[in-house]
Amino acid sequence: MARYSRSASKEVESAMERRKKGTLKSGPGGKGGTVKSRKQAIAIGLSEARAKGKKVPAKKKTAARKKITAKRKTGPKRKAAAKRKKKV
């Protein structure tokens, strides 16, 4: 089964064409600078397809997961250290 719909690939294709013309802008509402990177143009095309409800896999949440795992690793140690200080 296909991961991306044909209409989603058309969105990416149009974003790539806008990048070549120099009209593709980054940032919310296109208020940022012009996009020059291929990867950034593809990401913008995919996010536009997602917003329109096309069949595109969900974004990876790597940064959020890293924060959660970091909190899990540091959390219990700090609590244990705080309890030791209170007892003494």
MODELLER restraints for C-alpha pairs under 7 A, 6 or more apart:
rsr = mdl.restraints
at = mdl.atoms
rsr.add(forms.Gaussian(group=physical.xy_distance, feature=features.Distance(at['CA:3:A'], at['CA:56:A']), mean=6.53, stdev=0.5))
rsr.add(forms.Gaussian(group=physical.xy_distance, feature=features.Distance(at['CA:3:A'], at['CA:57:A']), mean=6.68, stdev=0.5))
rsr.add(forms.Gaussian(group=physical.xy_distance, feature=features.Distance(at['CA:4:A'], at['CA:55:A']), mean=5.50, stdev=0.5))
rsr.add(forms.Gaussian(group=physical.xy_distance, feature=features.Distance(at['CA:4:A'], at['CA:56:A']), mean=5.03, stdev=0.5))
rsr.add(forms.Gaussian(group=physical.xy_distance, feature=features.Distance(at['CA:5:A'], at['CA:54:A']), mean=6.80, stdev=0.5))
rsr.add(forms.Gaussian(group=physical.xy_distance, feature=features.Distance(at['CA:5:A'], at['CA:55:A']), mean=5.20, stdev=0.5))
rsr.add(forms.Gaussian(group=physical.xy_distance, feature=features.Distance(at['CA:5:A'], at['CA:56:A']), mean=6.93, stdev=0.5))
rsr.add(forms.Gaussian(group=physical.xy_distance, feature=features.Distance(at['CA:7:A'], at['CA:54:A']), mean=6.96, stdev=0.5))
rsr.add(forms.Gaussian(group=physical.xy_distance, feature=features.Distance(at['CA:8:A'], at['CA:46:A']), mean=6.85, stdev=0.5))
rsr.add(forms.Gaussian(group=physical.xy_distance, feature=features.Distance(at['CA:8:A'], at['CA:49:A']), mean=5.35, stdev=0.5))
rsr.add(forms.Gaussian(group=physical.xy_distance, feature=features.Distance(at['CA:8:A'], at['CA:54:A']), mean=5.88, stdev=0.5))
rsr.add(forms.Gaussian(group=physical.xy_distance, feature=features.Distance(at['CA:8:A'], at['CA:55:A']), mean=6.66, stdev=0.5))
rsr.add(forms.Gaussian(group=physical.xy_distance, feature=features.Distance(at['CA:8:A'], at['CA:56:A']), mean=6.85, stdev=0.5))
rsr.add(forms.Gaussian(group=physical.xy_distance, feature=features.Distance(at['CA:11:A'], at['CA:45:A']), mean=5.32, stdev=0.5))
rsr.add(forms.Gaussian(group=physical.xy_distance, feature=features.Distance(at['CA:11:A'], at['CA:46:A']), mean=6.99, stdev=0.5))
rsr.add(forms.Gaussian(group=physical.xy_distance, feature=features.Distance(at['CA:11:A'], at['CA:49:A']), mean=6.01, stdev=0.5))
rsr.add(forms.Gaussian(group=physical.xy_distance, feature=features.Distance(at['CA:12:A'], at['CA:42:A']), mean=5.59, stdev=0.5))
rsr.add(forms.Gaussian(group=physical.xy_distance, feature=features.Distance(at['CA:12:A'], at['CA:45:A']), mean=4.09, stdev=0.5))
rsr.add(forms.Gaussian(group=physical.xy_distance, feature=features.Distance(at['CA:12:A'], at['CA:46:A']), mean=6.03, stdev=0.5))
rsr.add(forms.Gaussian(group=physical.xy_distance, feature=features.Distance(at['CA:15:A'], at['CA:24:A']), mean=6.82, stdev=0.5))
rsr.add(forms.Gaussian(group=physical.xy_distance, feature=features.Distance(at['CA:15:A'], at['CA:41:A']), mean=5.91, stdev=0.5))
rsr.add(forms.Gaussian(group=physical.xy_distance, feature=features.Distance(at['CA:15:A'], at['CA:42:A']), mean=6.94, stdev=0.5))
rsr.add(forms.Gaussian(group=physical.xy_distance, feature=features.Distance(at['CA:15:A'], at['CA:45:A']), mean=5.23, stdev=0.5))
rsr.add(forms.Gaussian(group=physical.xy_distance, feature=features.Distance(at['CA:16:A'], at['CA:41:A']), mean=5.81, stdev=0.5))
rsr.add(forms.Gaussian(group=physical.xy_distance, feature=features.Distance(at['CA:16:A'], at['CA:42:A']), mean=6.89, stdev=0.5))
rsr.add(forms.Gaussian(group=physical.xy_distance, feature=features.Distance(at['CA:18:A'], at['CA:24:A']), mean=5.01, stdev=0.5))
rsr.add(forms.Gaussian(group=physical.xy_distance, feature=features.Distance(at['CA:19:A'], at['CA:35:A']), mean=6.16, stdev=0.5))
rsr.add(forms.Gaussian(group=physical.xy_distance, feature=features.Distance(at['CA:19:A'], at['CA:36:A']), mean=6.60, stdev=0.5))
rsr.add(forms.Gaussian(group=physical.xy_distance, feature=features.Distance(at['CA:19:A'], at['CA:41:A']), mean=6.61, stdev=0.5))
rsr.add(forms.Gaussian(group=physical.xy_distance, feature=features.Distance(at['CA:22:A'], at['CA:34:A']), mean=6.49, stdev=0.5))
rsr.add(forms.Gaussian(group=physical.xy_distance, feature=features.Distance(at['CA:23:A'], at['CA:34:A']), mean=6.80, stdev=0.5))
rsr.add(forms.Gaussian(group=physical.xy_distance, feature=features.Distance(at['CA:24:A'], at['CA:34:A']), mean=5.80, stdev=0.5))
rsr.add(forms.Gaussian(group=physical.xy_distance, feature=features.Distance(at['CA:24:A'], at['CA:35:A']), mean=5.77, stdev=0.5))
rsr.add(forms.Gaussian(group=physical.xy_distance, feature=features.Distance(at['CA:25:A'], at['CA:31:A']), mean=6.74, stdev=0.5))
rsr.add(forms.Gaussian(group=physical.xy_distance, feature=features.Distance(at['CA:25:A'], at['CA:32:A']), mean=5.84, stdev=0.5))
rsr.add(forms.Gaussian(group=physical.xy_distance, feature=features.Distance(at['CA:25:A'], at['CA:33:A']), mean=5.59, stdev=0.5))
rsr.add(forms.Gaussian(group=physical.xy_distance, feature=features.Distance(at['CA:25:A'], at['CA:34:A']), mean=4.52, stdev=0.5))
rsr.add(forms.Gaussian(group=physical.xy_distance, feature=features.Distance(at['CA:25:A'], at['CA:35:A']), mean=5.60, stdev=0.5))
rsr.add(forms.Gaussian(group=physical.xy_distance, feature=features.Distance(at['CA:26:A'], at['CA:32:A']), mean=4.78, stdev=0.5))
rsr.add(forms.Gaussian(group=physical.xy_distance, feature=features.Distance(at['CA:26:A'], at['CA:33:A']), mean=5.81, stdev=0.5))
rsr.add(forms.Gaussian(group=physical.xy_distance, feature=features.Distance(at['CA:26:A'], at['CA:34:A']), mean=6.30, stdev=0.5))
rsr.add(forms.Gaussian(group=physical.xy_distance, feature=features.Distance(at['CA:26:A'], at['CA:35:A']), mean=6.10, stdev=0.5))
rsr.add(forms.Gaussian(group=physical.xy_distance, feature=features.Distance(at['CA:35:A'], at['CA:41:A']), mean=6.67, stdev=0.5))
rsr.add(forms.Gaussian(group=physical.xy_distance, feature=features.Distance(at['CA:50:A'], at['CA:56:A']), mean=6.15, stdev=0.5))
